[in-house]
Amino acid sequence: MPFGSVRMRAPANLHSNGIGDPFIGSAIWFINDPDHQRYLSAAQFVSAPLGTYHADQGSLNLGTHRWTAVTHLNYSQNITGPVFLDLTGEVAFYSTNSDFAGADYKQRPTFSLQSHLRYELNDRTRIAITHHYTGGGRTELNGVTQSASMSTDTCLLTVAHFLTPSLQLEIQGGQDVHVRNGPKNKLRLNLRFSKSALAIDDRALDHCGTACARRGTGAATVPAVRWPKHSWFVELVY
């Protein structure tokens, strides 16, 4: 359940505070090989239009007022020593927003590619550098094309630490480095807590992809032996 704040300074000064659309989903492991530290999984997520939404603010909302279905494929591999590479491909499908400033808003599917290079400092702390590309998503308003397909490149730095064997703190910051046909975020800060009913295996690391909160796509997950039971995160975007 995401919550946070989004602010736009141009062409108008607008902001939105509240909660985003909640996600629910599950994954299937095709490869779960801890001996060689390599994993392959497929996951399906669905979000419901329950987040904070003000129709007169259009896309500047934490909620999207539409259903979203996300499918992704993730591969994780140890490269050498404490260095790991995680690759995720993702596609998202959207229902129609029937109250977008009094109009019907439609969006074509979006796809994304995410690469995470992470370094395990110890069994509780790790850092990661992420590149996230998102494309597609042509939009229509009352049947009239509003924008061509978008293209966004985002770079992020993540630090994650297990405060206890079952409680993880993750801090993530970055910005959009290239944007075509879409808003450019100068600063993105994420703060996330993940709580598990059981201790999480020390190979587990969960990266919340920028699409998760910004455009309603799913989180890019690195395979874990046990999934967190609860997860909360705060996102600030400027």
C-alpha positions as CSV (number, residue, x, y, z in Angstrom):
1,M,0.0,0.0,0.0
2,P,2.0,3.1,-1.2
3,F,1.4,6.6,0.3
4,G,3.2,9.8,-0.2
5,S,3.3,13.2,-2.0
6,V,3.6,14.3,-5.6
7,R,4.2,17.9,-6.7
8,M,4.3,19.6,-10.1
9,R,5.8,23.1,-10.5
10,A,5.2,23.7,-14.2
11,P,3.1,24.5,-16.2
12,A,1.0,24.8,-13.0
13,N,1.8,24.5,-9.3
14,L,-0.2,21.4,-8.2
15,H,0.4,18.7,-5.6
16,S,-1.3,15.6,-4.3
17,N,-1.0,13.8,-0.9
18,G,-2.5,10.5,0.1
19,I,-2.4,6.8,-0.7
20,G,-1.7,5.1,-4.0
21,D,-3.6,2.1,-5.5
22,P,-2.9,-1.1,-3.6
23,F,-1.3,-4.1,-5.3
24,I,-1.8,-7.8,-4.8
25,G,0.1,-10.6,-6.6
26,S,2.1,-13.8,-6.6
27,A,5.1,-15.3,-8.2
28,I,6.1,-18.8,-9.6
29,W,9.7,-19.9,-9.5
30,F,11.0,-21.7,-12.6
31,I,14.6,-21.7,-11.2
32,N,15.4,-21.6,-7.5
33,D,19.0,-22.6,-7.2
34,P,20.6,-21.2,-4.0
35,D,23.7,-23.4,-4.4
36,H,24.6,-21.6,-7.6
37,Q,22.8,-18.4,-6.6
38,R,20.6,-18.1,-9.7
39,Y,16.8,-17.6,-9.9
40,L,14.1,-17.2,-12.5
41,S,10.5,-16.2,-11.7
42,A,7.3,-15.0,-13.3
43,A,4.8,-12.9,-11.4
44,Q,1.3,-11.4,-11.8
45,F,0.1,-8.3,-10.0
46,V,-3.2,-6.5,-10.0
47,S,-4.0,-3.0,-8.6
48,A,-7.4,-1.7,-7.7
49,P,-8.5,1.9,-8.1
50,L,-8.7,2.7,-4.4
51,G,-6.0,5.4,-4.1
52,T,-6.4,9.1,-3.5
53,Y,-7.7,10.7,-6.7
54,H,-9.0,14.1,-7.7
55,A,-10.5,14.1,-11.2
56,D,-9.7,17.8,-11.9
57,Q,-5.9,17.2,-11.4
58,G,-5.7,14.6,-14.2
59,S,-2.6,12.5,-14.0
60,L,-1.2,14.4,-11.0
61,N,-2.6,11.9,-8.5
62,L,-1.3,9.1,-6.4
63,G,-4.3,7.0,-7.3
64,T,-5.1,6.3,-11.0
65,H,-8.9,5.6,-10.9
66,R,-8.4,2.5,-13.0
67,W,-7.5,-1.2,-12.8
68,T,-4.0,-2.2,-13.7
69,A,-2.6,-5.7,-14.5
70,V,1.1,-6.3,-14.5
71,T,3.1,-9.4,-15.7
72,H,6.8,-9.6,-15.2
73,L,9.7,-12.0,-15.6
74,N,12.8,-11.8,-13.4
75,Y,16.2,-13.4,-13.6
76,S,18.9,-13.1,-10.8
77,Q,22.5,-14.3,-11.1
78,N,25.6,-14.1,-8.9
79,I,28.4,-12.6,-11.0
80,T,31.3,-12.9,-8.7
81,G,31.7,-12.8,-4.9
82,P,29.2,-10.4,-3.4
83,V,28.1,-8.9,-6.8
84,F,24.7,-9.9,-8.3
85,L,22.9,-8.9,-11.5
86,D,19.1,-8.8,-11.6
87,L,17.1,-8.4,-14.8
88,T,13.4,-7.8,-15.0
89,G,11.0,-7.4,-18.0
90,E,7.5,-6.1,-17.4
91,V,4.3,-5.3,-19.3
92,A,1.3,-3.5,-17.8
93,F,-2.3,-3.3,-19.1
94,Y,-4.8,-0.6,-18.0
95,S,-8.5,-0.2,-17.9
96,T,-10.3,3.1,-18.9
97,N,-10.3,6.0,-16.4
98,S,-13.9,7.3,-17.0
99,D,-13.4,10.4,-14.8
100,F,-10.3,12.1,-16.1
101,A,-11.2,15.8,-15.8
102,G,-14.7,14.7,-17.0
103,A,-13.4,12.7,-19.9
104,D,-12.6,9.1,-20.7
105,Y,-8.8,8.4,-20.5
106,K,-7.3,5.4,-22.2
107,Q,-3.7,4.2,-22.2
108,R,-2.1,1.5,-24.4
109,P,0.1,-1.1,-22.6
110,T,3.5,0.0,-21.3
111,F,6.6,-2.2,-21.1
112,S,9.7,-1.8,-19.0
113,L,13.2,-3.2,-18.7
114,Q,15.0,-3.0,-15.3
115,S,18.6,-3.9,-14.5
116,H,20.0,-4.0,-10.9
117,L,23.6,-4.3,-10.1
118,R,23.9,-5.0,-6.4
119,Y,26.7,-5.5,-3.9
120,E,26.2,-7.4,-0.7
121,L,28.2,-5.6,2.0
122,N,27.3,-8.3,4.5
123,D,24.4,-10.6,5.3
124,R,22.2,-7.7,6.4
125,T,23.2,-4.8,4.1
126,R,23.4,-4.3,0.4
127,I,23.6,-1.5,-2.1
128,A,22.3,-1.4,-5.7
129,I,22.5,0.7,-8.8
130,T,19.4,0.5,-11.0
131,H,18.6,1.5,-14.6
132,H,14.9,1.5,-15.4
133,Y,13.5,2.0,-19.0
134,T,9.8,2.4,-19.6
135,G,8.2,2.7,-23.1
136,G,4.8,2.5,-24.9
137,G,1.7,3.8,-23.2
138,R,0.2,6.0,-26.0
139,T,-2.8,7.9,-24.5
140,E,-6.3,8.9,-25.7
141,L,-8.8,11.3,-24.3
142,N,-12.4,10.8,-25.5
143,G,-11.0,8.9,-28.5
144,V,-8.5,11.6,-29.5
145,T,-4.8,10.8,-29.3
146,Q,-3.1,12.9,-26.7
147,S,0.5,11.7,-26.8
148,A,2.7,9.4,-28.7
149,S,4.4,6.5,-27.0
150,M,6.6,7.6,-24.1
151,S,10.2,6.7,-23.4
152,T,11.7,7.2,-19.9
153,D,15.2,6.3,-18.6
154,T,15.6,6.4,-14.8
155,C,18.7,5.9,-12.6
156,L,18.4,4.9,-8.9
157,L,20.6,4.2,-6.0
158,T,19.3,1.8,-3.3
159,V,20.6,1.0,0.2
160,A,18.8,-1.9,2.0
161,H,19.4,-3.1,5.5
162,F,17.7,-5.8,7.7
163,L,17.1,-4.1,11.1
164,T,16.1,-7.5,12.5
165,P,16.0,-10.9,10.8
166,S,12.4,-10.1,9.7
167,L,12.3,-6.3,9.2
168,Q,14.0,-4.6,6.2
169,L,14.5,-0.9,5.7
170,E,15.1,0.3,2.1
171,I,16.1,3.8,1.0
172,Q,16.1,4.7,-2.7
173,G,16.9,7.9,-4.5
174,G,17.4,8.9,-8.1
175,Q,16.0,10.9,-11.1
176,D,14.8,10.6,-14.7
177,V,17.8,11.1,-17.0
178,H,15.9,11.1,-20.3
179,V,12.2,11.6,-21.0
180,R,10.3,11.7,-24.3
181,N,6.5,12.5,-24.2
182,G,6.1,12.5,-20.5
183,P,6.9,14.4,-17.2
184,K,10.5,14.4,-16.0
185,N,11.1,13.8,-12.3
186,K,14.1,15.7,-11.0
187,L,14.2,13.9,-7.7
188,R,12.6,10.6,-6.4
189,L,13.0,9.4,-2.9
190,N,11.5,6.1,-1.6
191,L,11.5,4.9,2.0
192,R,10.2,1.3,2.4
193,F,9.7,-1.1,5.3
194,S,9.1,-4.8,4.7
195,K,8.0,-7.1,7.5
196,S,8.0,-10.8,7.3
197,A,6.1,-13.4,9.4
198,L,9.4,-15.4,9.3
199,A,13.0,-14.4,9.0
200,I,13.9,-13.5,5.4
201,D,16.7,-15.4,3.8
202,D,19.9,-13.4,3.5
203,R,19.8,-13.7,-0.3
204,A,16.5,-11.8,-0.5
205,L,16.3,-8.3,-1.8
206,D,13.2,-6.5,-3.0
207,H,13.6,-3.5,-5.3
208,C,10.4,-1.4,-5.7
209,G,10.6,-0.3,-9.3
210,T,9.8,3.2,-10.1
211,A,6.8,2.1,-12.0
212,C,5.2,0.6,-8.9
213,A,4.1,3.9,-7.5
214,R,4.5,6.3,-10.4
215,R,2.6,4.5,-13.1
216,G,1.0,1.7,-11.3
217,T,3.2,-1.1,-12.5
218,G,4.6,-3.9,-10.3
219,A,7.7,-4.0,-8.2
220,A,10.8,-5.7,-9.6
221,T,11.5,-8.5,-7.2
222,V,14.7,-10.4,-6.6
223,P,13.8,-14.0,-5.7
224,A,13.6,-14.7,-2.0
225,V,13.1,-17.9,0.0
226,R,10.4,-16.3,1.9
227,W,8.2,-13.3,0.8
228,P,7.6,-10.4,3.2
229,K,4.2,-10.6,4.8
230,H,3.7,-6.9,5.0
231,S,5.3,-4.0,3.2
232,W,4.9,-0.2,3.6
233,F,6.6,2.5,1.6
234,V,6.6,6.3,1.3
235,E,7.4,8.0,-2.0
236,L,8.3,11.7,-2.5
237,V,8.5,12.9,-6.2
238,Y,9.5,16.3,-7.4
